[in-house]
Amino acid sequence: MQRMLSMRELKTQDLRGLTPDAVKALAAQMLEHIERQDSELARRQQLIDLKQQLIERKDRDIAWRDAKLEKVNFELARLKRWKFGAKTEAMSAEQRRLFEETLAEDEASLQAQLERLREEAAAAAAQAPAKPKTPPRRPRREALPAHLRRVEHHHEPENTNCTTPQCGAPMTRIGQDVSERLDIVPAEFFVHRHIYGKWACRCCQTLKQAPAAPEVIDGGIAASGLLAHTLISRFADHLPYYRQETINARSGVHTPRSTLAAWAGQAGAALEPLYDAHKRFVLGCRVLHGDETPVALLDPGAGKTKRAYVWAYARSHHDPTPGVVYDFCLGRGAQYPVTFLAGDERTGQRRWAGTLLTDRYSAYDTVLDVRVYPDRRAAACVAHARRKFDELAKAGSVGSSPLAEEAIRRFARIHEIEGELGSLPENERQQARQELTKPLWDKLKKWLELERRLVADGGTTAGAIDYTLNHWPALTRHLDDGAVPIDNNHLERQIKPWAMGRKAWMFVGSELAGQRAAMVMSLVQSAKLHGHDPWAYLRDVLQRLPTQLNSRIDELLPHLWKPASG
């Protein structure tokens, strides 16, 4: 009887001489084997399809978690910036309590969401090896200013004979070591005694005497130096009047805060014509920076403070003659810059025309409406566009956005080139921008448009890209005009004194006080831009104002001022 052959043992020679029954059995075995293979392949394919579905589902879950993590991290980072940057001094006790409670609730909620998302993540990110800490840098001490008065103290050994046993010979001075320490003598109050001699004619019984020297405050005790010191302490050093009163008392001088405030009010009124002339000068340029910052204004009727604004305008960062002017306003509406830039027939100020560089706050759209002001153009701050990506890059706790980092790198290259062009004349700067930075801007736009197609709507990444693309003409305005700066950082630096003042003042007492502060700070900050000592400038101006002709008021402006001789 012929033995049944296995499919695995079957060879070619075995097929010879097979009986019909053996062939049938072999065929049945082959069909059974094929069915088993088909069944196995089908099972494996089902497993593959199932695994593929699981992988796709996992990828979708990871993508969703990543998007959620990005949003939660961004909100948490922004919340922390609010927490540590909030100006709680301007809040009442009840407002501060509510703010802190709400902040704690929001932070706890975001932290819980973040922990839950981390627990749901497929795998924790691999821990990168810790970088070795660089040794702390020792601060370099700057040399003390050379113009300061030096008081020398000489130190020599009591005995300059050799101390070696069996020698005792006189020693020779071979050099010296010098160390310097900075010291101060507190401000000294002194009194000007004006003595007016009386001269009489015994024959005609007439009397002759020199006229009294004119002062900003007639009949007052404050000289121009003290008035300038009071204004500088208040508006440049941000010292409230009650603190000035205490400081002056240490020198034995009694100056009640009400008296200091009255002096500042009278001096501010005297400076108003000079402020109007300074405003004409600042708005006499064709490229202007614009920005605004909030300040708290006391509302006695309501028993609390309300928000007011200081609008700031500065001549172009590239302007060889800088200047900044402030305007205190009760709100942030478009009517305030519209009015300020509309000109004033009373002061001879024409309506401003040119390029206005701002952030993209909507109020400036009214100021720059070409249908109403065809002689004005809009320029946007590139730093604000970059800041959108910088916030996006810093928001993630696990890792920053590759897209944001690439955008920051591209903006950095543009700023690097722009920094090298700062000293060039206007026409050469424009030509260099066309040759060096315009190609970078063109590549940036194409890249952003491509990336935008890959980003879902409504996210922070889409928002950062849309901000740049939507304001592209204004952001690249500087490419066509060498006088237009690339960003608004110059004016933001001029607004910082107001931010510092908010912490000290807590609020502005009245609208008139805010306007007075704007006048004084416009002159003081512009004097700083020209390298003047603010006190020396203001003291000289207040001394000369009572006798200065209106036709020559411009001589006292910060960019034209020269100390009075004698």
Secondary structure, 3 states (H helix, E strand, C coil): CCCCCCCCCCCHHHHCCCCHHHHHHHHHHHHHHHHHHHHHHHHHHHHHHHHHHHHHHHHHHHHHHHHHHHHHHHHHHHHHHHHHHCCHHHCCHHHHHHHHHHHHHHHHHHHHHHHHHHHHCCCCCCCCCCCCCCCCCCCCCCCCCCCCCCCCCCCCCCCCECCCCCCCCECCCCCCCCCCCCCCCCCCCCCCCCCCCEEEECCCCEEEECCCCCCCCCCCCCCHHHHHHHHHHHHCCCCCHHHHHHHHHCCCCCCCHHHHHHHHHHHHHHHHHHHHHHHHHHCCCCEEEEEEEEEEEEECCCCEEEEEEEEEEEECCCCCCCCEEEEEECCCCCHHHHHHCCCECCCCECCCCEEEEECCCCHHHHHCCCCCCCCEEEEECHHHHHHHHHHHHHHCCCCCCHHHHHHHHHHHHHHHHHHHCCCCCHHHHHHHHHHHHHHHHHHHHHHHHHHHHCCCCCCHHHHHHHHHHHCHHHHCHHHHCCCCCCCCHHHHHHHHHHHHHHHHHCCECCHHHHHHHHHHHHHHHHHHHCCCCHHHHHHHHHHHHHHCCHHHHHHHCCCCCCCCCC
